[in-house]
């Protein structure tokens, strides 16, 4: 889903800050529907955003005070549990499956390219490249099987285990046994997920060495275009960092520090995009905070994202020119530095998922052993029972969709 800024003429008089806030507030409606945040964002054009951006000196104001931060986290977690967010996770999983097909296609193209080179130079890189391709395919199959299993246990935690542990009609001892069984299963999945991540890391490291050998063998100067691309990559990275910083300033967590932080990372909400606005804006709305606070985030994000799009467009133009000069080397470097690394990030949540699930389960176990006082539910358990927060069930949408690649590969 894309949010495109409407264009405006530089000859038009800029709107006032008050008019921009009114426009945004009108598009937001009654302020009780977090899905409206995307409509409100689409109502702003570049001129509107620049007015707010300049008013804030290029930086967003502090949207959530410390006293409201927990309310904001709850609001964002409730937004994350909505069907629209689960639909986004399904789309993200489809991109992971498409990434698999893309990487396999790149491997195939590279084999053909190097075969052409070998007709003249006899580089002997084909056997090693085939080995890396086979390793990748095997890891994909195993990761999908693991995702399928994890999905079932994740849904069970949200839909069955927490309800079971809260049921007063069941003895505390039986509830403790139930949560302990879950913790033991979580440990098994944690071990399997860690091992899977380690194998992906090794594949990436081994392939990086392979790329280095090939580049050394076939090195050519890339000239001025390559320098421009390198400069743009840094500028793009800096812009993405600024955008992510804006979002992280809202939640005050790292990618996996809390249940919300884990959801942000898995769902790609920390990356520049309209879904970042949905989740953060949803948190603000459901926390009952002002539209004026929200608009600062929207304007800052849109200005920086607009600049990011231009940089990425310019980078692509230079890369297209380089590709004609150095096809095989360019593909190898891209696969090693970007595609495999990006895909590894897409499945790295298998590890973080169980780290957080185990932590939440251990808190429930401690609560049961401490007397199972209904007035002192562990935080995630309380939000699940009273506020309808179902983060693990939501994440299972991603897992289910990703694991479906098994059937399509068979």
Secondary structure, DSSP 8 states (H G I E B T S, - for coil): -----B---TTS----HHHHHHHHHHHHTTS--TTHHHHHHHT-BHHHHHHHHHHTTTS----S-GGGHHHHHHHHHHHHTSHHHHHHHHHHHHHHHHHHHHHHHHHHHHHHHHHHHHHHH----HHHHHHHHHHHHHHHHHHHHHHHHHHHHHHHIIIIIHHHHH-TTS-HHHHHHHHHHHHHHHHHHHHHHHHHHHHHHHHHHHHHHHHHHHHHHT----HHHHHHHHHHHHHHHHHHHHHHHHHHHHH---TTSSHHHHHHHHTTTTSSSHHHHHHHHHHHHHTT--HHHHHHHHHHHHHHHHHHHHHHHHHHHHHHHHHHH-HHHHHHHHIIIIIHHHHHHHHTHHHHHHHHHHHHHHHHHHHHHTT--GGG--HHHHHHHHH---HHHHHHHHHHHHHTHHHHH-
